[in-house]
Amino acid sequence: MGFPRRPMSAPAPVRMRVPVFAVGGRAFVACENERAMSVTLTDDGGKGALSSLGDGTHVAILAWRPGPGSTTRYQVRAIDSGNEGWLAVGNLRRTATPVVPPVVAATSQPARPAPAAPGDLGSRFGRRS
């Protein structure tokens, strides 16, 4: 008698890690690259440009629209100027200054164990001493 056949299940989808901000909370504007010093606030549909906010601008979260991965959008209002519009989740961060990931040092070779004395084979698996 063989094993019962079951349909193969599809692999789990890869999840993207993006930050989540609460409506009523605060955040800071994050520019996507180092050359851009501001991001554009768009209208509800994401098409029309309303104004722009500089990197690090303190904003209040007013609403959000879900989307797959990094397409989630948040409606924000600048605390100082009152400019209001929609931003992608990638344009928001929790801290006023960007958090730079630590630089990982080059991997070195793992330390080798000291050589055994001549004639010393040590204990082997399954062998009694």
MOFENWO-V414189 format. One record per residue. N is the residue number from 1. RES is the residue in three letters. PHI is phi as a letter, one per 30 degrees, with the letter a starting at -180 (* if undefined). PSI is psi in degrees with one decimal (NA if undefined). D_CENTER is the distance of its C-alpha to the mean C-alpha in Angstrom with 1 decimal. Layout:
N/RES/PHI/PSI/D_CENTER + N/RES/PHI/PSI/D_CENTER
//
This chain:
1/MET/*/130.1/49.4 + 2/GLY/d/175.8/46.0 + 3/PHE/d/144.9/42.6 + 4/PRO/d/142.4/41.7 + 5/ARG/d/131.0/39.5 + 6/ARG/b/148.4/36.3 + 7/PRO/d/142.6/34.1 + 8/MET/d/135.1/31.1 + 9/SER/c/151.5/27.9 + 10/ALA/d/149.2/25.0 + 11/PRO/d/151.7/22.0 + 12/ALA/d/141.5/19.1 + 13/PRO/d/149.3/16.6 + 14/VAL/d/129.0/13.3 + 15/ARG/c/135.7/10.6 + 16/MET/c/136.5/7.3 + 17/ARG/c/111.7/4.6 + 18/VAL/b/149.3/4.6 + 19/PRO/d/154.7/6.5 + 20/VAL/c/130.5/10.2 + 21/PHE/c/138.8/13.0 + 22/ALA/d/141.6/16.6 + 23/VAL/d/132.0/19.5 + 24/GLY/j/-10.9/21.7 + 25/GLY/d/-178.5/19.0 + 26/ARG/c/153.6/18.2 + 27/ALA/a/-179.2/15.4 + 28/PHE/b/145.6/15.5 + 29/VAL/d/136.8/15.4 + 30/ALA/b/122.5/13.0 + 31/CYS/d/143.2/14.5 + 32/GLU/d/-31.8/12.7 + 33/ASN/b/167.6/14.9 + 34/GLU/d/-23.5/17.3 + 35/ARG/d/-35.4/20.4 + 36/ALA/d/129.7/19.7 + 37/MET/c/1.2/20.7 + 38/SER/a/162.9/20.4 + 39/VAL/b/154.7/18.8 + 40/THR/c/128.8/21.1 + 41/LEU/d/132.3/21.6 + 42/THR/c/170.8/22.8 + 43/ASP/d/-176.7/25.2 + 44/ASP/e/-36.8/24.6 + 45/GLY/d/-7.5/24.6 + 46/GLY/i/9.7/22.2 + 47/LYS/c/-51.9/25.1 + 48/GLY/d/134.8/27.1 + 49/ALA/d/129.8/26.0 + 50/LEU/c/-49.3/27.1 + 51/SER/a/-172.9/26.2 + 52/SER/b/156.4/23.6 + 53/LEU/b/141.7/21.8 + 54/GLY/d/159.3/21.2 + 55/ASP/e/132.1/18.1 + 56/GLY/i/0.8/17.9 + 57/THR/d/132.9/20.1 + 58/HIS/d/125.5/20.1 + 59/VAL/b/156.0/19.9 + 60/ALA/c/138.6/20.7 + 61/ILE/d/121.3/19.0 + 62/LEU/c/-36.1/21.9 + 63/ALA/a/172.0/20.7 + 64/TRP/b/157.4/18.0 + 65/ARG/b/122.0/18.3 + 66/PRO/d/156.2/16.4 + 67/GLY/a/160.4/15.4 + 68/PRO/d/131.6/13.9 + 69/GLY/i/-125.6/10.2 + 70/SER/d/15.4/9.3 + 71/THR/c/0.8/13.1 + 72/THR/d/137.8/13.2 + 73/ARG/b/148.2/15.3 + 74/TYR/b/136.8/16.4 + 75/GLN/d/126.9/19.9 + 76/VAL/b/159.0/20.1 + 77/ARG/b/127.0/23.2 + 78/ALA/d/133.3/23.4 + 79/ILE/d/-42.5/25.1 + 80/ASP/d/-42.5/27.4 + 81/SER/c/-21.0/28.5 + 82/GLY/i/1.6/28.0 + 83/ASN/d/138.9/26.5 + 84/GLU/b/142.5/24.9 + 85/GLY/l/-168.8/22.9 + 86/TRP/c/140.3/19.8 + 87/LEU/b/150.8/16.4 + 88/ALA/d/154.2/13.4 + 89/VAL/e/-28.9/10.3 + 90/GLY/d/-13.2/8.8 + 91/ASN/c/17.4/11.9 + 92/LEU/b/148.5/11.3 + 93/ARG/b/167.2/10.3 + 94/ARG/d/-20.4/12.0 + 95/THR/c/155.4/14.1 + 96/ALA/d/-37.2/16.9 + 97/THR/c/147.8/16.1 + 98/PRO/d/141.8/13.1 + 99/VAL/c/116.6/11.8 + 100/VAL/c/126.6/12.6 + 101/PRO/d/145.0/11.4 + 102/PRO/d/145.6/14.8 + 103/VAL/d/128.2/16.8 + 104/VAL/d/128.6/17.8 + 105/ALA/d/155.4/21.6 + 106/ALA/e/139.2/23.2 + 107/THR/d/136.2/24.0 + 108/SER/c/165.5/27.6 + 109/GLN/d/138.0/30.0 + 110/PRO/d/149.1/30.4 + 111/ALA/d/135.7/33.6 + 112/ARG/d/145.1/36.5 + 113/PRO/d/153.4/38.8 + 114/ALA/d/142.8/42.2 + 115/PRO/d/146.8/44.8 + 116/ALA/d/153.4/47.2 + 117/ALA/d/149.9/50.8 + 118/PRO/e/133.4/53.2 + 119/GLY/i/-6.6/54.4 + 120/ASP/c/109.8/51.6 + 121/LEU/c/-7.0/49.7 + 122/GLY/i/-178.5/48.0 + 123/SER/d/137.8/47.6 + 124/ARG/c/156.6/46.7 + 125/PHE/d/130.5/45.0 + 126/GLY/i/4.5/47.8 + 127/ARG/c/132.1/50.4 + 128/ARG/d/144.0/52.0 + 129/SER/c/NA/52.8
//
